[in-house]
Amino acid sequence: MIRSGQEPLPPSGEAPLVTTCGRQVAVKRLLLALPERPITRVTLDVGPVVRGEPGLWASLTVAEARDLARRLLAQAALADAGASAERSAADN
């Protein structure tokens, strides 16, 4: 039998990421156990900050989650390259 629900922690057992501004970002798997066709989604839960600002939540298909991961990695690489270039310019 398949149970519906959201896993409390990812399979790796990692706790949510806490950003420098205090938001918790949790990535989980959501399973909707429909008898004819179970549906699995990857969820992204960006919780509220300490000051109580509202958070947000997204449910992504597997393909969408992979596309988002690719985009995040690409932007992180660009940010790294930009930071390295700025450090090099400051050293000269």
URGI-V551239 format. One record per helix or strand. SS is the DSSP state (helix for helix, strand for strand). FROM is the first residue (numbers start at 1). TO is the last residue. If there is no record, write none. Layout:
SS;FROM;TO / SS;FROM;TO
This chain:
strand;5;6 / strand;17;18 / strand;24;32 / strand;39;46 / strand;56;60 / helix;62;91
